Amino acid sequence: MLDLYELEREKKRESEWMNYKGIRYKVEYTKRGAIKSIIVVCPKCGKVGRLVRQFSAKKYCMRVFHKQSSKEYICRFSAYGSPYFDILKELYYKIRCK
């Protein structure tokens, strides 16, 4: 049976769906309370995936990793070609850099 302390810890690990400038998201936490990943509903395809920032030699972009049963695919948002880039970047830094 869970005591009150354990119940409170369980609530911290689960996050409900929230909305940030039209992007639905939730945050997953580890057992110790650290942020594990940011789950978003992809604005490009409408499927659920993990939000990740990516640096390369020439570009900086935000990516949403989608995982299906057999394969993993990516939706990419760059500063030049996507209107959602700034919103996803703000969301990422809002959560990761508290």
mmCIF file as gemmi writes it, N, C-alpha and C atoms, coordinates in Angstrom:
data_model
loop_
_atom_site.group_PDB
_atom_site.id
_atom_site.type_symbol
_atom_site.label_atom_id
_atom_site.label_alt_id
_atom_site.label_comp_id
_atom_site.label_asym_id
_atom_site.label_entity_id
_atom_site.label_seq_id
_atom_site.pdbx_PDB_ins_code
_atom_site.Cartn_x
_atom_site.Cartn_y
_atom_site.Cartn_z
_atom_site.occupancy
_atom_site.B_iso_or_equiv
_atom_site.pdbx_formal_charge
_atom_site.auth_seq_id
_atom_site.auth_asym_id
_atom_site.pdbx_PDB_model_num
ATOM 1 N N . MET Axp A 1 ? 0.842 -1.183 0 1 0 ? 1 A 1
ATOM 2 C CA . MET Axp A 1 ? 0 0 0 1 0 ? 1 A 1
ATOM 3 C C . MET Axp A 1 ? 0.888 1.248 0 1 0 ? 1 A 1
ATOM 4 N N . LEU Axp A 2 ? 0.54 2.218 -0.827 1 0 ? 2 A 1
ATOM 5 C CA . LEU Axp A 2 ? 1.325 3.44 -0.935 1 0 ? 2 A 1
ATOM 6 C C . LEU Axp A 2 ? 0.989 4.391 0.206 1 0 ? 2 A 1
ATOM 7 N N . ASP Axp A 3 ? 2.019 4.919 0.817 1 0 ? 3 A 1
ATOM 8 C CA . ASP Axp A 3 ? 1.756 5.955 1.817 1 0 ? 3 A 1
ATOM 9 C C . ASP Axp A 3 ? 1.669 7.311 1.108 1 0 ? 3 A 1
ATOM 10 N N . LEU Axp A 4 ? 1.434 8.357 1.845 1 0 ? 4 A 1
ATOM 11 C CA . LEU Axp A 4 ? 1.232 9.682 1.271 1 0 ? 4 A 1
ATOM 12 C C . LEU Axp A 4 ? 2.474 10.184 0.535 1 0 ? 4 A 1
ATOM 13 N N . TYR Axp A 5 ? 3.667 9.893 1.075 1 0 ? 5 A 1
ATOM 14 C CA . TYR Axp A 5 ? 4.918 10.317 0.448 1 0 ? 5 A 1
ATOM 15 C C . TYR Axp A 5 ? 5.089 9.657 -0.919 1 0 ? 5 A 1
ATOM 16 N N . GLU Axp A 6 ? 4.829 8.347 -0.992 1 0 ? 6 A 1
ATOM 17 C CA . GLU Axp A 6 ? 4.961 7.614 -2.253 1 0 ? 6 A 1
ATOM 18 C C . GLU Axp A 6 ? 3.942 8.116 -3.278 1 0 ? 6 A 1
ATOM 19 N N . LEU Axp A 7 ? 2.74 8.414 -2.823 1 0 ? 7 A 1
ATOM 20 C CA . LEU Axp A 7 ? 1.7 8.906 -3.719 1 0 ? 7 A 1
ATOM 21 C C . LEU Axp A 7 ? 2.084 10.257 -4.318 1 0 ? 7 A 1
ATOM 22 N N . GLU Axp A 8 ? 2.68 11.109 -3.516 1 0 ? 8 A 1
ATOM 23 C CA . GLU Axp A 8 ? 3.124 12.42 -3.996 1 0 ? 8 A 1
ATOM 24 C C . GLU Axp A 8 ? 4.244 12.271 -5.019 1 0 ? 8 A 1
ATOM 25 N N . ARG Axp A 9 ? 5.153 11.327 -4.793 1 0 ? 9 A 1
ATOM 26 C CA . ARG Axp A 9 ? 6.235 11.076 -5.751 1 0 ? 9 A 1
ATOM 27 C C . ARG Axp A 9 ? 5.69 10.564 -7.081 1 0 ? 9 A 1
ATOM 28 N N . GLU Axp A 10 ? 4.663 9.719 -7.033 1 0 ? 10 A 1
ATOM 29 C CA . GLU Axp A 10 ? 4.054 9.208 -8.26 1 0 ? 10 A 1
ATOM 30 C C . GLU Axp A 10 ? 3.431 10.346 -9.067 1 0 ? 10 A 1
ATOM 31 N N . LYS Axp A 11 ? 2.799 11.291 -8.401 1 0 ? 11 A 1
ATOM 32 C CA . LYS Axp A 11 ? 2.177 12.424 -9.084 1 0 ? 11 A 1
ATOM 33 C C . LYS Axp A 11 ? 3.221 13.293 -9.77 1 0 ? 11 A 1
ATOM 34 N N . LYS Axp A 12 ? 4.392 13.441 -9.157 1 0 ? 12 A 1
ATOM 35 C CA . LYS Axp A 12 ? 5.448 14.267 -9.748 1 0 ? 12 A 1
ATOM 36 C C . LYS Axp A 12 ? 5.982 13.668 -11.036 1 0 ? 12 A 1
ATOM 37 N N . ARG Axp A 13 ? 6.007 12.335 -11.133 1 0 ? 13 A 1
ATOM 38 C CA . ARG Axp A 13 ? 6.538 11.679 -12.323 1 0 ? 13 A 1
ATOM 39 C C . ARG Axp A 13 ? 5.596 11.787 -13.511 1 0 ? 13 A 1
ATOM 40 N N . GLU Axp A 14 ? 4.304 11.952 -13.246 1 0 ? 14 A 1
ATOM 41 C CA . GLU Axp A 14 ? 3.33 12.037 -14.319 1 0 ? 14 A 1
ATOM 42 C C . GLU Axp A 14 ? 2.954 13.493 -14.551 1 0 ? 14 A 1
ATOM 43 N N . SER Axp A 15 ? 2.896 13.881 -15.785 1 0 ? 15 A 1
ATOM 44 C CA . SER Axp A 15 ? 2.502 15.23 -16.139 1 0 ? 15 A 1
ATOM 45 C C . SER Axp A 15 ? 1.279 15.142 -17.037 1 0 ? 15 A 1
ATOM 46 N N . GLU Axp A 16 ? 0.383 16.094 -16.924 1 0 ? 16 A 1
ATOM 47 C CA . GLU Axp A 16 ? -0.796 16.116 -17.782 1 0 ? 16 A 1
ATOM 48 C C . GLU Axp A 16 ? -0.492 16.91 -19.044 1 0 ? 16 A 1
ATOM 49 N N . TRP Axp A 17 ? -1.312 16.712 -20.06 1 0 ? 17 A 1
ATOM 50 C CA . TRP Axp A 17 ? -1.136 17.441 -21.307 1 0 ? 17 A 1
ATOM 51 C C . TRP Axp A 17 ? -1.411 18.913 -21.067 1 0 ? 17 A 1
ATOM 52 N N . MET Axp A 18 ? -0.508 19.753 -21.557 1 0 ? 18 A 1
ATOM 53 C CA . MET Axp A 18 ? -0.634 21.202 -21.434 1 0 ? 18 A 1
ATOM 54 C C . MET Axp A 18 ? -0.531 21.818 -22.828 1 0 ? 18 A 1
ATOM 55 N N . ASN Axp A 19 ? -0.81 23.104 -22.921 1 0 ? 19 A 1
ATOM 56 C CA . ASN Axp A 19 ? -0.784 23.785 -24.2 1 0 ? 19 A 1
ATOM 57 C C . ASN Axp A 19 ? 0.141 24.996 -24.114 1 0 ? 19 A 1
ATOM 58 N N . TYR Axp A 20 ? 1.024 25.16 -25.108 1 0 ? 20 A 1
ATOM 59 C CA . TYR Axp A 20 ? 1.911 26.312 -25.178 1 0 ? 20 A 1
ATOM 60 C C . TYR Axp A 20 ? 1.876 26.855 -26.593 1 0 ? 20 A 1
ATOM 61 N N . LYS Axp A 21 ? 1.21 27.967 -26.791 1 0 ? 21 A 1
ATOM 62 C CA . LYS Axp A 21 ? 1.094 28.63 -28.096 1 0 ? 21 A 1
ATOM 63 C C . LYS Axp A 21 ? 0.624 27.682 -29.197 1 0 ? 21 A 1
ATOM 64 N N . GLY Axp A 22 ? -0.343 26.856 -28.871 1 0 ? 22 A 1
ATOM 65 C CA . GLY Axp A 22 ? -0.918 25.945 -29.857 1 0 ? 22 A 1
ATOM 66 C C . GLY Axp A 22 ? -0.244 24.585 -29.943 1 0 ? 22 A 1
ATOM 67 N N . ILE Axp A 23 ? 0.828 24.361 -29.207 1 0 ? 23 A 1
ATOM 68 C CA . ILE Axp A 23 ? 1.524 23.075 -29.208 1 0 ? 23 A 1
ATOM 69 C C . ILE Axp A 23 ? 1.149 22.327 -27.921 1 0 ? 23 A 1
ATOM 70 N N . ARG Axp A 24 ? 0.589 21.133 -28.066 1 0 ? 24 A 1
ATOM 71 C CA . ARG Axp A 24 ? 0.26 20.326 -26.886 1 0 ? 24 A 1
ATOM 72 C C . ARG Axp A 24 ? 1.504 19.55 -26.467 1 0 ? 24 A 1
ATOM 73 N N . TYR Axp A 25 ? 1.762 19.521 -25.155 1 0 ? 25 A 1
ATOM 74 C CA . TYR Axp A 25 ? 2.952 18.843 -24.661 1 0 ? 25 A 1
ATOM 75 C C . TYR Axp A 25 ? 2.727 18.316 -23.25 1 0 ? 25 A 1
ATOM 76 N N . LYS Axp A 26 ? 3.592 17.392 -22.859 1 0 ? 26 A 1
ATOM 77 C CA . LYS Axp A 26 ? 3.671 16.958 -21.47 1 0 ? 26 A 1
ATOM 78 C C . LYS Axp A 26 ? 5.12 16.589 -21.186 1 0 ? 26 A 1
ATOM 79 N N . VAL Axp A 27 ? 5.464 16.553 -19.907 1 0 ? 27 A 1
ATOM 80 C CA . VAL Axp A 27 ? 6.842 16.299 -19.496 1 0 ? 27 A 1
ATOM 81 C C . VAL Axp A 27 ? 6.895 14.973 -18.766 1 0 ? 27 A 1
ATOM 82 N N . GLU Axp A 28 ? 7.865 14.125 -19.119 1 0 ? 28 A 1
ATOM 83 C CA . GLU Axp A 28 ? 8.099 12.87 -18.405 1 0 ? 28 A 1
ATOM 84 C C . GLU Axp A 28 ? 9.266 13.061 -17.455 1 0 ? 28 A 1
ATOM 85 N N . TYR Axp A 29 ? 9.13 12.516 -16.259 1 0 ? 29 A 1
ATOM 86 C CA . TYR Axp A 29 ? 10.163 12.641 -15.234 1 0 ? 29 A 1
ATOM 87 C C . TYR Axp A 29 ? 10.737 11.278 -14.885 1 0 ? 29 A 1
ATOM 88 N N . THR Axp A 30 ? 11.981 11.265 -14.394 1 0 ? 30 A 1
ATOM 89 C CA . THR Axp A 30 ? 12.588 10.045 -13.893 1 0 ? 30 A 1
ATOM 90 C C . THR Axp A 30 ? 12.088 9.792 -12.477 1 0 ? 30 A 1
ATOM 91 N N . LYS Axp A 31 ? 12.512 8.69 -11.884 1 0 ? 31 A 1
ATOM 92 C CA . LYS Axp A 31 ? 12.099 8.366 -10.512 1 0 ? 31 A 1
ATOM 93 C C . LYS Axp A 31 ? 12.602 9.39 -9.506 1 0 ? 31 A 1
ATOM 94 N N . ARG Axp A 32 ? 13.717 10.012 -9.801 1 0 ? 32 A 1
ATOM 95 C CA . ARG Axp A 32 ? 14.284 11.007 -8.879 1 0 ? 32 A 1
ATOM 96 C C . ARG Axp A 32 ? 13.749 12.415 -9.106 1 0 ? 32 A 1
ATOM 97 N N . GLY Axp A 33 ? 12.891 12.594 -10.096 1 0 ? 33 A 1
ATOM 98 C CA . GLY Axp A 33 ? 12.276 13.895 -10.328 1 0 ? 33 A 1
ATOM 99 C C . GLY Axp A 33 ? 12.931 14.743 -11.396 1 0 ? 33 A 1
ATOM 100 N N . ALA Axp A 34 ? 13.976 14.23 -12.05 1 0 ? 34 A 1
ATOM 101 C CA . ALA Axp A 34 ? 14.616 14.981 -13.138 1 0 ? 34 A 1
ATOM 102 C C . ALA Axp A 34 ? 13.784 14.838 -14.416 1 0 ? 34 A 1
ATOM 103 N N . ILE Axp A 35 ? 13.935 15.781 -15.321 1 0 ? 35 A 1
ATOM 104 C CA . ILE Axp A 35 ? 13.183 15.736 -16.574 1 0 ? 35 A 1
ATOM 105 C C . ILE Axp A 35 ? 13.785 14.669 -17.479 1 0 ? 35 A 1
ATOM 106 N N . LYS Axp A 36 ? 12.943 13.723 -17.905 1 0 ? 36 A 1
ATOM 107 C CA . LYS Axp A 36 ? 13.392 12.646 -18.774 1 0 ? 36 A 1
ATOM 108 C C . LYS Axp A 36 ? 13.238 13.044 -20.239 1 0 ? 36 A 1
ATOM 109 N N . SER Axp A 37 ? 12.05 13.479 -20.615 1 0 ? 37 A 1
ATOM 110 C CA . SER Axp A 37 ? 11.82 13.901 -21.993 1 0 ? 37 A 1
ATOM 111 C C . SER Axp A 37 ? 10.589 14.794 -22.09 1 0 ? 37 A 1
ATOM 112 N N . ILE Axp A 38 ? 10.516 15.52 -23.193 1 0 ? 38 A 1
ATOM 113 C CA . ILE Axp A 38 ? 9.385 16.39 -23.489 1 0 ? 38 A 1
ATOM 114 C C . ILE Axp A 38 ? 8.601 15.716 -24.612 1 0 ? 38 A 1
ATOM 115 N N . ILE Axp A 39 ? 7.366 15.371 -24.333 1 0 ? 39 A 1
ATOM 116 C CA . ILE Axp A 39 ? 6.508 14.71 -25.309 1 0 ? 39 A 1
ATOM 117 C C . ILE Axp A 39 ? 5.593 15.767 -25.917 1 0 ? 39 A 1
ATOM 118 N N . VAL Axp A 40 ? 5.567 15.861 -27.25 1 0 ? 40 A 1
ATOM 119 C CA . VAL Axp A 40 ? 4.734 16.853 -27.926 1 0 ? 40 A 1
ATOM 120 C C . VAL Axp A 40 ? 3.865 16.182 -28.984 1 0 ? 40 A 1
ATOM 121 N N . VAL Axp A 41 ? 2.774 16.844 -29.332 1 0 ? 41 A 1
ATOM 122 C CA . VAL Axp A 41 ? 1.997 16.465 -30.5 1 0 ? 41 A 1
ATOM 123 C C . VAL Axp A 41 ? 2.598 17.261 -31.651 1 0 ? 41 A 1
ATOM 124 N N . CYS Axp A 42 ? 3.146 16.556 -32.614 1 0 ? 42 A 1
ATOM 125 C CA . CYS Axp A 42 ? 3.89 17.184 -33.705 1 0 ? 42 A 1
ATOM 126 C C . CYS Axp A 42 ? 2.992 18.113 -34.513 1 0 ? 42 A 1
ATOM 127 N N . PRO Axp A 43 ? 3.41 19.383 -34.692 1 0 ? 43 A 1
ATOM 128 C CA . PRO Axp A 43 ? 2.6 20.31 -35.48 1 0 ? 43 A 1
ATOM 129 C C . PRO Axp A 43 ? 2.599 20 -36.98 1 0 ? 43 A 1
ATOM 130 N N . LYS Axp A 44 ? 3.57 19.216 -37.434 1 0 ? 44 A 1
ATOM 131 C CA . LYS Axp A 44 ? 3.661 18.896 -38.862 1 0 ? 44 A 1
ATOM 132 C C . LYS Axp A 44 ? 2.763 17.712 -39.236 1 0 ? 44 A 1
ATOM 133 N N . CYS Axp A 45 ? 2.825 16.623 -38.454 1 0 ? 45 A 1
ATOM 134 C CA . CYS Axp A 45 ? 2.071 15.419 -38.835 1 0 ? 45 A 1
ATOM 135 C C . CYS Axp A 45 ? 0.957 15.058 -37.851 1 0 ? 45 A 1
ATOM 136 N N . GLY Axp A 46 ? 0.951 15.657 -36.652 1 0 ? 46 A 1
ATOM 137 C CA . GLY Axp A 46 ? -0.12 15.403 -35.698 1 0 ? 46 A 1
ATOM 138 C C . GLY Axp A 46 ? 0.066 14.175 -34.823 1 0 ? 46 A 1
ATOM 139 N N . LYS Axp A 47 ? 1.229 13.518 -34.902 1 0 ? 47 A 1
ATOM 140 C CA . LYS Axp A 47 ? 1.481 12.337 -34.08 1 0 ? 47 A 1
ATOM 141 C C . LYS Axp A 47 ? 2.316 12.709 -32.864 1 0 ? 47 A 1
ATOM 142 N N . VAL Axp A 48 ? 2.292 11.858 -31.857 1 0 ? 48 A 1
ATOM 143 C CA . VAL Axp A 48 ? 3.011 12.104 -30.61 1 0 ? 48 A 1
ATOM 144 C C . VAL Axp A 48 ? 4.475 11.693 -30.769 1 0 ? 48 A 1
ATOM 145 N N . GLY Axp A 49 ? 5.382 12.517 -30.206 1 0 ? 49 A 1
ATOM 146 C CA . GLY Axp A 49 ? 6.804 12.208 -30.282 1 0 ? 49 A 1
ATOM 147 C C . GLY Axp A 49 ? 7.608 12.986 -29.257 1 0 ? 49 A 1
ATOM 148 N N . ARG Axp A 50 ? 8.925 12.695 -29.174 1 0 ? 50 A 1
ATOM 149 C CA . ARG Axp A 50 ? 9.833 13.37 -28.238 1 0 ? 50 A 1
ATOM 150 C C . ARG Axp A 50 ? 10.469 14.571 -28.907 1 0 ? 50 A 1
ATOM 151 N N . LEU Axp A 51 ? 10.504 15.703 -28.194 1 0 ? 51 A 1
ATOM 152 C CA . LEU Axp A 51 ? 11.121 16.929 -28.709 1 0 ? 51 A 1
ATOM 153 C C . LEU Axp A 51 ? 12.593 16.952 -28.319 1 0 ? 51 A 1
ATOM 154 N N . VAL Axp A 52 ? 13.458 17.148 -29.324 1 0 ? 52 A 1
ATOM 155 C CA . VAL Axp A 52 ? 14.908 17.148 -29.116 1 0 ? 52 A 1
ATOM 156 C C . VAL Axp A 52 ? 15.507 18.298 -29.91 1 0 ? 52 A 1
ATOM 157 N N . ARG Axp A 53 ? 16.518 18.964 -29.359 1 0 ? 53 A 1
ATOM 158 C CA . ARG Axp A 53 ? 17.241 19.974 -30.146 1 0 ? 53 A 1
ATOM 159 C C . ARG Axp A 53 ? 18.46 19.306 -30.746 1 0 ? 53 A 1
ATOM 160 N N . GLN Axp A 54 ? 18.879 19.783 -31.897 1 0 ? 54 A 1
ATOM 161 C CA . GLN Axp A 54 ? 20.011 19.164 -32.576 1 0 ? 54 A 1
ATOM 162 C C . GLN Axp A 54 ? 20.891 20.232 -33.196 1 0 ? 54 A 1
ATOM 163 N N . PHE Axp A 55 ? 22.183 20.096 -32.934 1 0 ? 55 A 1
ATOM 164 C CA . PHE Axp A 55 ? 23.18 20.972 -33.542 1 0 ? 55 A 1
ATOM 165 C C . PHE Axp A 55 ? 23.949 20.167 -34.568 1 0 ? 55 A 1
ATOM 166 N N . SER Axp A 56 ? 24.245 20.779 -35.675 1 0 ? 56 A 1
ATOM 167 C CA . SER Axp A 56 ? 25.161 20.163 -36.64 1 0 ? 56 A 1
ATOM 168 C C . SER Axp A 56 ? 26.181 21.228 -37.032 1 0 ? 56 A 1
ATOM 169 N N . ALA Axp A 57 ? 27.056 20.903 -37.926 1 0 ? 57 A 1
ATOM 170 C CA . ALA Axp A 57 ? 28.116 21.836 -38.307 1 0 ? 57 A 1
ATOM 171 C C . ALA Axp A 57 ? 27.557 23.125 -38.914 1 0 ? 57 A 1
ATOM 172 N N . LYS Axp A 58 ? 26.465 23.029 -39.637 1 0 ? 58 A 1
ATOM 173 C CA . LYS Axp A 58 ? 25.939 24.2 -40.329 1 0 ? 58 A 1
ATOM 174 C C . LYS Axp A 58 ? 24.611 24.705 -39.763 1 0 ? 58 A 1
ATOM 175 N N . LYS Axp A 59 ? 23.816 23.815 -39.169 1 0 ? 59 A 1
ATOM 176 C CA . LYS Axp A 59 ? 22.452 24.185 -38.817 1 0 ? 59 A 1
ATOM 177 C C . LYS Axp A 59 ? 22.112 23.864 -37.362 1 0 ? 59 A 1
ATOM 178 N N . TYR Axp A 60 ? 21.107 24.561 -36.877 1 0 ? 60 A 1
ATOM 179 C CA . TYR Axp A 60 ? 20.524 24.314 -35.568 1 0 ? 60 A 1
ATOM 180 C C . TYR Axp A 60 ? 19.049 24.046 -35.817 1 0 ? 60 A 1
ATOM 181 N N . CYS Axp A 61 ? 18.54 22.928 -35.338 1 0 ? 61 A 1
ATOM 182 C CA . CYS Axp A 61 ? 17.142 22.619 -35.599 1 0 ? 61 A 1
ATOM 183 C C . CYS Axp A 61 ? 16.522 21.892 -34.409 1 0 ? 61 A 1
ATOM 184 N N . MET Axp A 62 ? 15.207 21.849 -34.402 1 0 ? 62 A 1
ATOM 185 C CA . MET Axp A 62 ? 14.451 21.092 -33.418 1 0 ? 62 A 1
ATOM 186 C C . MET Axp A 62 ? 13.88 19.887 -34.149 1 0 ? 62 A 1
ATOM 187 N N . ARG Axp A 63 ? 13.872 18.74 -33.473 1 0 ? 63 A 1
ATOM 188 C CA . ARG Axp A 63 ? 13.354 17.524 -34.097 1 0 ? 63 A 1
ATOM 189 C C . ARG Axp A 63 ? 12.345 16.86 -33.185 1 0 ? 63 A 1
ATOM 190 N N . VAL Axp A 64 ? 11.371 16.222 -33.794 1 0 ? 64 A 1
ATOM 191 C CA . VAL Axp A 64 ? 10.397 15.424 -33.058 1 0 ? 64 A 1
ATOM 192 C C . VAL Axp A 64 ? 10.582 13.986 -33.522 1 0 ? 64 A 1
ATOM 193 N N . PHE Axp A 65 ? 10.978 13.107 -32.596 1 0 ? 65 A 1
ATOM 194 C CA . PHE Axp A 65 ? 11.199 11.7 -32.898 1 0 ? 65 A 1
ATOM 195 C C . PHE Axp A 65 ? 9.911 10.935 -32.636 1 0 ? 65 A 1
ATOM 196 N N . HIS Axp A 66 ? 9.415 10.252 -33.676 1 0 ? 66 A 1
ATOM 197 C CA . HIS Axp A 66 ? 8.216 9.438 -33.559 1 0 ? 66 A 1
ATOM 198 C C . HIS Axp A 66 ? 8.641 7.977 -33.569 1 0 ? 66 A 1
ATOM 199 N N . LYS Axp A 67 ? 8.03 7.183 -32.732 1 0 ? 67 A 1
ATOM 200 C CA . LYS Axp A 67 ? 8.387 5.773 -32.68 1 0 ? 67 A 1
ATOM 201 C C . LYS Axp A 67 ? 7.149 4.939 -32.976 1 0 ? 67 A 1
ATOM 202 N N . GLN Axp A 68 ? 7.204 4.192 -34.065 1 0 ? 68 A 1
ATOM 203 C CA . GLN Axp A 68 ? 6.15 3.242 -34.376 1 0 ? 68 A 1
ATOM 204 C C . GLN Axp A 68 ? 6.624 1.867 -33.954 1 0 ? 68 A 1
ATOM 205 N N . SER Axp A 69 ? 5.799 0.871 -34.149 1 0 ? 69 A 1
ATOM 206 C CA . SER Axp A 69 ? 6.159 -0.472 -33.706 1 0 ? 69 A 1
ATOM 207 C C . SER Axp A 69 ? 7.393 -1.017 -34.411 1 0 ? 69 A 1
ATOM 208 N N . SER Axp A 70 ? 7.574 -0.677 -35.679 1 0 ? 70 A 1
ATOM 209 C CA . SER Axp A 70 ? 8.689 -1.259 -36.42 1 0 ? 70 A 1
ATOM 210 C C . SER Axp A 70 ? 9.831 -0.294 -36.716 1 0 ? 70 A 1
ATOM 211 N N . LYS Axp A 71 ? 9.55 1.013 -36.745 1 0 ? 71 A 1
ATOM 212 C CA . LYS Axp A 71 ? 10.615 1.95 -37.108 1 0 ? 71 A 1
ATOM 213 C C . LYS Axp A 71 ? 10.441 3.28 -36.378 1 0 ? 71 A 1
ATOM 214 N N . GLU Axp A 72 ? 11.489 4.071 -36.41 1 0 ? 72 A 1
ATOM 215 C CA . GLU Axp A 72 ? 11.452 5.408 -35.825 1 0 ? 72 A 1
ATOM 216 C C . GLU Axp A 72 ? 11.685 6.41 -36.949 1 0 ? 72 A 1
ATOM 217 N N . TYR Axp A 73 ? 10.858 7.441 -36.994 1 0 ? 73 A 1
ATOM 218 C CA . TYR Axp A 73 ? 11.046 8.463 -38 1 0 ? 73 A 1
ATOM 219 C C . TYR Axp A 73 ? 11.026 9.845 -37.358 1 0 ? 73 A 1
ATOM 220 N N . ILE Axp A 74 ? 11.472 10.86 -38.118 1 0 ? 74 A 1
ATOM 221 C CA . ILE Axp A 74 ? 11.741 12.182 -37.554 1 0 ? 74 A 1
ATOM 222 C C . ILE Axp A 74 ? 11.014 13.256 -38.365 1 0 ? 74 A 1
ATOM 223 N N . CYS Axp A 75 ? 10.45 14.238 -37.65 1 0 ? 75 A 1
ATOM 224 C CA . CYS Axp A 75 ? 9.986 15.475 -38.277 1 0 ? 75 A 1
ATOM 225 C C . CYS Axp A 75 ? 10.977 16.56 -37.86 1 0 ? 75 A 1
ATOM 226 N N . ARG Axp A 76 ? 11.5 17.286 -38.826 1 0 ? 76 A 1
ATOM 227 C CA . ARG Axp A 76 ? 12.557 18.267 -38.59 1 0 ? 76 A 1
ATOM 228 C C . ARG Axp A 76 ? 12.012 19.677 -38.76 1 0 ? 76 A 1
ATOM 229 N N . PHE Axp A 77 ? 12.399 20.559 -37.835 1 0 ? 77 A 1
ATOM 230 C CA . PHE Axp A 77 ? 11.971 21.962 -37.879 1 0 ? 77 A 1
ATOM 231 C C . PHE Axp A 77 ? 13.221 22.834 -37.828 1 0 ? 77 A 1
ATOM 232 N N . SER Axp A 78 ? 13.491 23.553 -38.92 1 0 ? 78 A 1
ATOM 233 C CA . SER Axp A 78 ? 14.668 24.422 -38.947 1 0 ? 78 A 1
ATOM 234 C C . SER Axp A 78 ? 14.227 25.878 -38.882 1 0 ? 78 A 1
ATOM 235 N N . ALA Axp A 79 ? 15.165 26.753 -38.6 1 0 ? 79 A 1
ATOM 236 C CA . ALA Axp A 79 ? 14.871 28.184 -38.478 1 0 ? 79 A 1
ATOM 237 C C . ALA Axp A 79 ? 14.476 28.782 -39.818 1 0 ? 79 A 1
ATOM 238 N N . TYR Axp A 80 ? 14.924 28.184 -40.909 1 0 ? 80 A 1
ATOM 239 C CA . TYR Axp A 80 ? 14.678 28.758 -42.227 1 0 ? 80 A 1
ATOM 240 C C . TYR Axp A 80 ? 13.372 28.297 -42.856 1 0 ? 80 A 1
ATOM 241 N N . GLY Axp A 81 ? 12.995 27.044 -42.617 1 0 ? 81 A 1
ATOM 242 C CA . GLY Axp A 81 ? 11.866 26.509 -43.358 1 0 ? 81 A 1
ATOM 243 C C . GLY Axp A 81 ? 10.607 26.246 -42.57 1 0 ? 81 A 1
ATOM 244 N N . SER Axp A 82 ? 10.6 26.47 -41.278 1 0 ? 82 A 1
ATOM 245 C CA . SER Axp A 82 ? 9.427 26.087 -40.492 1 0 ? 82 A 1
ATOM 246 C C . SER Axp A 82 ? 8.924 27.233 -39.623 1 0 ? 82 A 1
ATOM 247 N N . PRO Axp A 83 ? 7.628 27.5 -39.678 1 0 ? 83 A 1
ATOM 248 C CA . PRO Axp A 83 ? 7.069 28.53 -38.795 1 0 ? 83 A 1
ATOM 249 C C . PRO Axp A 83 ? 6.972 28.076 -37.344 1 0 ? 83 A 1
ATOM 250 N N . TYR Axp A 84 ? 7.074 26.774 -37.088 1 0 ? 84 A 1
ATOM 251 C CA . TYR Axp A 84 ? 6.963 26.241 -35.729 1 0 ? 84 A 1
ATOM 252 C C . TYR Axp A 84 ? 8.287 26.212 -34.979 1 0 ? 84 A 1
ATOM 253 N N . PHE Axp A 85 ? 9.386 26.51 -35.659 1 0 ? 85 A 1
ATOM 254 C CA . PHE Axp A 85 ? 10.706 26.411 -35.032 1 0 ? 85 A 1
ATOM 255 C C . PHE Axp A 85 ? 10.82 27.272 -33.777 1 0 ? 85 A 1
ATOM 256 N N . ASP Axp A 86 ? 10.428 28.537 -33.86 1 0 ? 86 A 1
ATOM 257 C CA . ASP Axp A 86 ? 10.563 29.447 -32.716 1 0 ? 86 A 1
ATOM 258 C C . ASP Axp A 86 ? 9.715 28.999 -31.528 1 0 ? 86 A 1
ATOM 259 N N . ILE Axp A 87 ? 8.512 28.504 -31.796 1 0 ? 87 A 1
ATOM 260 C CA . ILE Axp A 87 ? 7.635 28.048 -30.71 1 0 ? 87 A 1
ATOM 261 C C . ILE Axp A 87 ? 8.225 26.815 -30.037 1 0 ? 87 A 1
ATOM 262 N N . LEU Axp A 88 ? 8.71 25.859 -30.831 1 0 ? 88 A 1
ATOM 263 C CA . LEU Axp A 88 ? 9.305 24.644 -30.261 1 0 ? 88 A 1
ATOM 264 C C . LEU Axp A 88 ? 10.584 24.961 -29.491 1 0 ? 88 A 1
ATOM 265 N N . LYS Axp A 89 ? 11.364 25.907 -29.993 1 0 ? 89 A 1
ATOM 266 C CA . LYS Axp A 89 ? 12.597 26.311 -29.308 1 0 ? 89 A 1
ATOM 267 C C . LYS Axp A 89 ? 12.27 26.968 -27.964 1 0 ? 89 A 1
ATOM 268 N N . GLU Axp A 90 ? 11.287 27.864 -27.94 1 0 ? 90 A 1
ATOM 269 C CA . GLU Axp A 90 ? 10.862 28.497 -26.683 1 0 ? 90 A 1
ATOM 270 C C . GLU Axp A 90 ? 10.363 27.465 -25.693 1 0 ? 90 A 1
ATOM 271 N N . LEU Axp A 91 ? 9.576 26.519 -26.174 1 0 ? 91 A 1
ATOM 272 C CA . LEU Axp A 91 ? 9.038 25.461 -25.307 1 0 ? 91 A 1
ATOM 273 C C . LEU Axp A 91 ? 10.167 24.628 -24.72 1 0 ? 91 A 1
ATOM 274 N N . TYR Axp A 92 ? 11.124 24.242 -25.558 1 0 ? 92 A 1
ATOM 275 C CA . TYR Axp A 92 ? 12.245 23.415 -25.108 1 0 ? 92 A 1
ATOM 276 C C . TYR Axp A 92 ? 13.026 24.13 -23.991 1 0 ? 92 A 1
ATOM 277 N N . TYR Axp A 93 ? 13.386 25.393 -24.227 1 0 ? 93 A 1
ATOM 278 C CA . TYR Axp A 93 ? 14.179 26.125 -23.236 1 0 ? 93 A 1
ATOM 279 C C . TYR Axp A 93 ? 13.369 26.495 -21.991 1 0 ? 93 A 1
ATOM 280 N N . LYS Axp A 94 ? 12.067 26.673 -22.168 1 0 ? 94 A 1
ATOM 281 C CA . LYS Axp A 94 ? 11.2 26.943 -21.015 1 0 ? 94 A 1
ATOM 282 C C . LYS Axp A 94 ? 11.214 25.768 -20.03 1 0 ? 94 A 1
ATOM 283 N N . ILE Axp A 95 ? 11.205 24.557 -20.566 1 0 ? 95 A 1
ATOM 284 C CA . ILE Axp A 95 ? 11.159 23.364 -19.718 1 0 ? 95 A 1
ATOM 285 C C . ILE Axp A 95 ? 12.553 22.947 -19.254 1 0 ? 95 A 1
ATOM 286 N N . ARG Axp A 96 ? 13.514 22.911 -20.153 1 0 ? 96 A 1
ATOM 287 C CA . ARG Axp A 96 ? 14.853 22.405 -19.809 1 0 ? 96 A 1
ATOM 288 C C . ARG Axp A 96 ? 15.69 23.377 -19 1 0 ? 96 A 1
ATOM 289 N N . CYS Axp A 97 ? 15.478 24.666 -19.161 1 0 ? 97 A 1
ATOM 290 C CA . CYS Axp A 97 ? 16.348 25.655 -18.519 1 0 ? 97 A 1
ATOM 291 C C . CYS Axp A 97 ? 15.61 26.431 -17.43 1 0 ? 97 A 1
ATOM 292 N N . LYS Axp A 98 ? 14.883 25.735 -16.599 1 0 ? 98 A 1
ATOM 293 C CA . LYS Axp A 98 ? 14.194 26.401 -15.479 1 0 ? 98 A 1
ATOM 294 C C . LYS Axp A 98 ? 15.183 26.822 -14.429 1 0 ? 98 A 1
